[in-house]
């Protein structure tokens, strides 16, 4: 456990000291986004455009995560145990890509349809049975939605759309 904490601290310090625009906390054994990170990275949250929390055991993210990292363009949350996303994700004005593959989602996170800049969504390998196709079709920048390996009903993907739907 102490080694995992030290690893996270090292990665955060490198991001702050080198003024990186990305924060990689993948494969760190996290069960949540550590509150301490908000304090440590406060000086450069506006610079952070990409965060990877892939391959952890994160069960949930707070609204604070998306309210703090307002400049995010890419979020990699694949390989966690997320069942939902907080409402604040719908307020992300710069987000272009979100990877939620291999989580525990049963319902498509509809707040994502409020993100007009979003181009790529991956929910591959979850337990989603329905898609909000009408809302997805109204997203102006959307280019692709990866829904492979979900138990979708045939009707779920039948609405006409302007983006690539990977099924």
N, C-alpha and C positions, 0 to 999 in steps of 0.2 A: 504493500500500500504506500509506504513512504517513497519508494522508488517511482511509483506512478505519479504521485504528487510532485516530486522533483522534476520529472519529465515534463509535466504540464507547465510548471513554473519556468523551466528552461525555454520551452517553445514560446511562451508568452513574452518572456524577457527579450528573446531574439526578435520577435515581431516589433516590440516597442523600441528597442535600441537601434535596430536597423531600419526603422520606419517603413516596414513592409506593408503592402496593401492586402496581405492575406494572413490568415491565422489557421494553422493546421493542428487540430487536436484530434486527429483520427487515431484509432487504435490505442487509446489511452485508458480504457477500462472505465470510462465515465458513465455514471448512472443519471446525471443531470448536468446542466451547464453550471459550473462552479460560480457562486456569487462573488468569490474573491477575484475572478477574472475581470468582472466589471470595474472593480477598483484599480487593478493593476494596469488595465489597458485604457483607462479613462482618457488619457492624453491623446490617444490616436484612434478613437472609435470612428471618427469621421473619415479616416484614411482607409479603413478596412472595407475592401470590396468583395473579398471571397473568404468564406469560412468553411472548413471541412471538419465535421464531427462524425465522419464515417466510421463504421465498425466499432462502435461503443455499445453500451447497454442503456442508452438514454430512453427514458419512459415518456418524458414530456419536456417541452420548452415553455418558458414563461413569456408573457407579453413583453416583459422587460427586455428579453433577448432582441426582439425585432424593433422595439422602441429605442434601444441603445445603438444598434448597428444599422442606422437608417440609410447608409450609402451602399449596402450590400447589392452586388450584382449576381453573385453565385453562392448558393448554399448547398453543401453536400451532406445529406443526413442519411445516406444509405446504410443499411446494415445495423439499424438500431431496433428499438421495440416501441416506437411511437404509435399511438392509437389515434391521436388528433394533432392539430396544429392550433396555436392560439389565434384569436381573432386579429391581433395586431399584424399578422402576416399580410392581411389584405391592404395594409397601408404602405407597403413597400413600393416606393416610386421608381426605383432603379433596378429592381430584381429582374434578371433575364433568364436565369436557369435555377431550377430547384430539383434535387435528386432525392426522392423519398423511397427509392426501391428497397426491397427486402426489409420492410417494417411490419407493423401489425395493424395497418389501416384497414378498416372494414367499410368506411365511407370516404368517398373522395373529398378532400379538404376544399369545400366550396369557396372559402374566402380567397383561394388562389385566383378565382375568376375575377376578382376585383383588382388584380395587379395588371394594369394595362401594358406595362413594359415586358411582361413575361413572354418568353419565346419558347422555352423548353421545360417540360414537366415530365418527370419520370416517377411513376408509382408502380413500376414493375415488381412482381413478386409480393404483392399484398393480398388481402382478402376482399377486395372491392368488387361489388356485384353490379353497381350502377354508376353511370357517369352523367354529370349535368351537361349533356351535349349542347343544349340550347345556349347555356351561359358560356361554355367553352367556345362555341361558334361566334360569339360576340367579342371575343378577346382580339383586339386589333393586331397585336404583334405575334401572336401564337403561331409557331411553326411546327412543333411536334409534341405529341403526348404519347409516352410509352406506357402501355397498360398490359404488357405481356405478363403471362402467368398470374392472372387474376380470374376468379370465377365469374366473369361478366356474362350477363344474359345476352342473347343475340340482339334483342331490342336496344340494349345499352349503347351500341355503336352504330345504329342504323340511321341516325339523323345526318343529313348532309353537313359537311364541314369543309373548311378551307385549309386545314393543317394536316400533317402526316400523323395518322393514328396507328401506332405499332401495336398489333394485337397478336 
